[in-house]
Amino acid sequence: MAGHSKWANIKHKKQRTDAQRGKIFTKIGKEIAVAVRHGGPDPDSNARLKDLIAKAKANNVPNDNIERSIKRASGDIDADNYEEIVYEGYGPGGVAFIVQALTDNRNRTAGDVRHLFDKYGGNLGTSGCVTFMFDQRGQFIIEKTEGFDEDKLMLTALEAGALDVVGEDEYYEVITEPGDFSSVLDALEKEGYKFETAEVAMIPQTTTALKDEEMIENMEKLIERLEDHDDVQNIYHNWEQPED
């Protein structure tokens, strides 16, 4: 069930409107700008930038956009003004949330995020209140296609340093330690694999299911409103989303 809901959620994100995709491109561009300002424009010597390029490609950001973001960031003094903030809390039904933001106004962003949690039946907590329920891992999601060679994928990923390769009905999930993400990325790209997801993420150790329809509706609205917020970069939660 968890596998099905994860895949449904990934496909849903891929099918967003042009306006929503444009917002995703902008957010990843902001992350790239900060990475370039802190570590330089060369992904070979800037591991964070290299990881973000993989994330951008998995989100269908065109190569031209990625290159423009890197060039623009090299001279973008505004990137220095962004502060990275992590919010932790609980959504409806006690679902654990981690919200990562890049902001030039800490008070504005904190107020907005707190308001959204309060509005949809959740609450923000203190730093560290839910982090222990997640593991930071490199994560690749690869769609199963006709003639897919599972043994080859597993051999390639594990030899490159992956922790595990898990097969579901419609996709494979490759998990790595954060520090091994780039080496596994290089090995998989060399073999021609295309990713539905490629990022260093916060993966929940356990999931929480919701039965109450109002709670489910509020969860969906909370996630949607957080995703729409310009300062919010990444959202991680342990909600076991229902199948479509």
Secondary structure as UniProt FT lines:
FT   HELIX           2..14
FT   HELIX           18..39
FT   TURN            43..45
FT   HELIX           47..58
FT   TURN            59..60
FT   HELIX           63..74
FT   HELIX           77..81
FT   STRAND          83..90
FT   HELIX           92..94
FT   STRAND          96..103
FT   HELIX           106..119
FT   TURN            120..121
FT   STRAND          123..124
FT   TURN            127..130
FT   HELIX           131..133
FT   STRAND          134..143
FT   TURN            146..147
FT   HELIX           150..159
FT   TURN            160..161
FT   STRAND          164..167
FT   STRAND          171..176
FT   HELIX           178..180
FT   HELIX           181..190
FT   TURN            191..192
FT   STRAND          197..204
FT   HELIX           213..228
FT   TURN            230..231
FT   STRAND          232..237
//
